């Protein structure tokens, strides 16, 4: 399959230059972008928050079906890791962050071609293994030292949101592990390694029958808005713009809603 999802790309990728390292760092073949008679061509590289893995992979497939000479490559990771990679020189065409603060790292560095656009939003939900063996009932359980609990690291958007909801609920959490991105926290639940984790509502839906979700009211105190931008030095600006437009289109919005995301503010 031509679509390659580069999960867990280490921070060291930011120090690599074109022609070295993993395939996610390669610019469009032939040095340029473009759009030919048969549509978009070359390689499109998208850096996107880990929570967007499933829906963006599907949108990438759609764009490639419509443009047979285009290859879409993804680097999915925590938004803070992606922002660091970009500011340290990693080549990419599009950046989609799980919150505005990590997008600001990129825009403040002058790396965006234009103003980012908020395309969706997400809230946290408690994820437990199927059958809820730990008997978790709500956010208060994250203060229970007898449970195995996972949250995201504070540096990534899901971790920052978790800190906000714990503060809103007046809870001092006692997590056993702090994960580098939301998909890593979700995996802990799917494998039965923890009794509960704080992930996004969209991640609970993506896990299917392996995971059960427990909503909680304090989640509304930390709504994550997701912005997307085309990068100023995009090796394939035509394809970058097409992908961003697809995300914002009716098709893109329907895909996001089906994946458990919410419509962005009007």
Buried (B, 14 or more C-beta within 10 A) or exposed (E): EEBBBBBBBEBEBBEBEEEEBBEBBBBBEEEEBBBEEEBBBBBBBBBBBBBBBBBBBBBBBBBBEEBEBBBBBBBBBBBBBBBBBBBBBBBBBBBBBBBBEBBBBBBEEEBBBEEBBBBBBBBBBBBBBBEBEBEBEBBEBBBBEEBBBBBBBEBBBBBBBBBBBBEBBEBEBEBBBBBBBBBBBBBBBBEBBBBBBBBBBBBBBBBEEBBBBBEBEBBEBBBBBBBBBBBBBBBBBBBBBBBBEBBBEEEBBEBBBEBBBBEBEE
